[in-house]
Amino acid sequence: METTRQQKISRLIQKELSDIFLHQTKSMSGVLVSITKTYISPDMSVCRAYLSIFPSEKSQEILANINATTAQIRYELGTRVRHQLRIIPELKFFIDDSIDYLEHIDELLKK
């Protein structure tokens, strides 16, 4: 169960990461990356961010690129939230496949 402080920090990180990815993906036409949920550890040192990537066929490739540039993303996040957070958490990115799962269930129900 997350504390109120964890929830506030998660929302702050989610908002800032969304803005970072919005600016990064402007140069890539036809690609949309959004942050669906973020979870922060109780000691505020690790943040797990779940990404929704469109089109989903490119999701593994884009996730590999994001994981390769995690240090740069963390630095950018740190410059944005340096006055609100004492420790900038380590970032871990995962693919949120809930939309694909919902589409699969919807197709099964149509049969």
Buried (B, 14 or more C-beta within 10 A) or exposed (E): EEEEEBEEBBEBBBBBBBBBBEEBBEEEEEBEBBBBBBBBEEEBEEBBBBBBBBEBEBBEEBBEEBEEEEEEBBEBBBEBBEEEBEEBBEBEBBBBBEEEEEEEEEEEEEE
